[in-house]
Amino acid sequence: MFRGTLPSGYLGIAMISKSLSRSYISSRYRPSLSSRCAALRTMATLPRLPVPDLRKTLHGYLQSIQPFLREDEARGYSLFDASYAKRVQWADDFEKGIGQICQRKLHGMSFYHASTISTT
């Protein structure tokens, strides 16, 4: 939840989007109970997906941010090499630190739950 003051105009947008999400959007596009049950039955028959390797995930992240960093450099914000080196360092720190803990927890969740994305 946002805390603090909003510029004028944002409050009205927030109130409209909140009321839309509660009434029109949620009731109109909410799947019926029978379709949700059918989806759950289908999910039970699907094979479990493996937990992705952390190193491969971080490599994919670093590859995916390169176009954005090059665009920033083209606009004069920061040099690509310095920005990319900073992201590589962040990814290495994550992999050696909390990333290992998260990866172990994901492996544990995958043993007990069919999906590591949503356990509800």
C-alpha positions, -999 to 999 in steps of 0.1 A, spaced: 0 0 0 13 34 -9 19 57 21 24 94 17 9 121 -4 -1 116 -40 1 143 -66 -33 157 -75 -51 135 -99 -35 103 -88 -60 98 -59 -89 98 -83 -72 73 -106 -65 50 -76 -101 52 -64 -115 45 -98 -92 15 -104 -99 2 -69 -137 3 -75 -133 -12 -110 -112 -41 -98 -137 -49 -70 -168 -49 -91 -167 -49 -129 -134 -66 -136 -134 -92 -109 -170 -103 -114 -169 -102 -152 -136 -122 -157 -137 -144 -127 -138 -181 -138 -167 -202 -126 -162 -227 -98 -166 -256 -122 -139 -244 -145 -115 -238 -116 -121 -273 -104 -115 -287 -139 -82 -267 -140 -72 -282 -107 -79 -317 -118 -59 -311 -149 -30 -297 -129 -28 -328 -108 -21 -349 -139 7 -327 -153 43 -336 -145 62 -315 -120 85 -289 -135 121 -289 -122 133 -260 -102 155 -240 -125 192 -237 -118 200 -204 -101 231 -198 -122 212 -202 -155 184 -180 -142 208 -152 -133 226 -156 -166 192 -152 -184 186 -121 -162 219 -106 -172 213 -113 -209 178 -98 -207 189 -65 -192 215 -57 -218 192 -40 -243 178 -18 -216 213 -8 -204 224 -1 -240 193 21 -244 202 40 -212 237 46 -226 223 58 -259 202 83 -240 232 95 -220 223 82 -186 252 58 -178 278 38 -196 269 3 -205 301 -13 -192 298 3 -157 261 -5 -154 265 -40 -166 294 -47 -143 273 -34 -114 245 -58 -123 269 -87 -126 282 -80 -91 247 -78 -78 239 -112 -94 271 -127 -80 263 -114 -45 227 -127 -47 239 -162 -59 265 -165 -31 241 -151 -4 204 -152 -1 200 -168 -35 213 -201 -21 188 -200 7 159 -192 -17 171 -220 -40 171 -246 -11 136 -235 -1 123 -238 -37 138 -273 -38 120 -282 -6 87 -267 -18 89 -286 -50 91 -319 -31 58 -311 -13 39 -290 -38 31 -295 -74 39 -259 -83 66 -237 -68 49 -207 -83 17 -208 -62 13 -231 -31 -23 -221 -25 
